[in-house]
Amino acid sequence: MDYQRLNEELNNRIIRMEKELDGKRALEMELQQLRKRLTVLKQVEASIKKLREMDIKLAFSSAFTPNQ
């Protein structure tokens, strides 16, 4: 195997590995974005639950408040 061919093969390998690394980085970024979205959705879900509880308490208390 001559030097030029070896050099070409090594350069091709480097290019392949760089592409793989870029793909992994893109997946990591997507994963981080999905985790952030999940966190937001959990916060929204908790807020909705609190609002429903408050609505139930308000409806319950107004049901037993004498009309004026």
C-alpha atoms as one frame of an Amber mdcrd trajectory, in Angstrom:
protein
   0.000   0.000   0.000   1.546   3.275  -0.993   1.565   6.485   1.002  -0.937
   8.346  -1.193  -3.545   5.583  -0.992  -3.123   5.259   2.771  -3.465   9.012
   3.157  -6.663   8.998   1.063  -8.176   6.161   3.099  -7.369   7.913   6.348
  -8.876  11.167   5.092 -12.030   9.314   4.031 -12.238   7.698   7.458 -11.869
  11.077   9.144 -14.649  12.508   6.979 -16.957   9.564   7.833 -16.234   9.924
  11.534 -16.849  13.673  11.438 -20.224  13.064   9.767 -21.108  10.503  12.436
 -20.106  12.958  15.142 -22.243  15.685  13.565 -25.172  13.278  13.495 -24.702
  12.412  17.151 -24.505  16.090  18.078 -27.725  16.767  16.189 -29.427  13.918
  18.069 -28.151  15.261  21.389 -29.543  18.703  20.588 -32.889  17.195  19.614
 -32.926  15.191  22.829 -32.285  18.329  24.882 -35.118  20.137  23.105 -37.488
  17.231  23.741 -36.534  17.184  27.421 -37.256  20.909  27.669 -40.632  20.423
  25.982 -41.461  17.609  28.377 -40.587  19.822  31.344 -42.859  22.568  30.026
 -45.692  20.097  29.407 -45.377  18.781  32.958 -45.536  22.335  34.302 -48.606
  23.086  32.189 -50.241  19.869  33.371 -49.583  20.803  37.002 -51.025  24.282
  36.424 -54.147  22.858  34.809 -54.602  20.492  37.740 -54.337  23.387  40.220
 -56.813  25.460  38.226 -59.296  22.580  38.161 -58.959  22.150  41.920 -59.522
  25.863  42.423 -62.542  25.753  40.109 -64.021  22.833  42.049 -63.472  24.653
  45.365 -65.030  27.812  43.965 -68.024  25.931  42.602 -68.445  24.072  45.884
 -68.228  27.193  48.008 -70.587  29.165  45.772 -73.110  26.326  45.844 -73.440
  26.732  49.602 -73.336  30.530  49.720 -76.773  32.033  50.426 -78.205  34.138
  47.609 -78.427  37.776  48.366
